[in-house]
Amino acid sequence: MGLCALPDACDPVLNTGCDAGQACYFVGAQGDSSCSTPGTLAPGEECQGAQDCEPPALCLSGTPNICVELCYETADCSAGACGGSFTGLPPEVGYCQ
């Protein structure tokens, strides 16, 4: 028998809502979020899983998989513009391109 945890009320794009030393990541296919140990890979670095990337980032599937900075469509990115989309995440969430 497995145990499940309820999603946390945190924001993965703004990386808010977690205790000190934790980061917020999207988990599952419904856009739920959960607090976890932060990853260490910067945007542009190759990754294997979503939580490999330093927040607020996500591992984007591709060849190769790379960390991308998350953003809201209405917000500026630290570099480039907010665009793209993710299946299963809220439509206003994109990544800096």
ABEGO torsion letter per residue (X at the ends): XBBBBBBBBBBAAAGBGBBBGBBBBBBEAAGBBBBBBBBABBBGBBBABAAABBOBBBBBBEOBBBBBBBBBAABBBABEBBBEBBBGBBAABBBBX
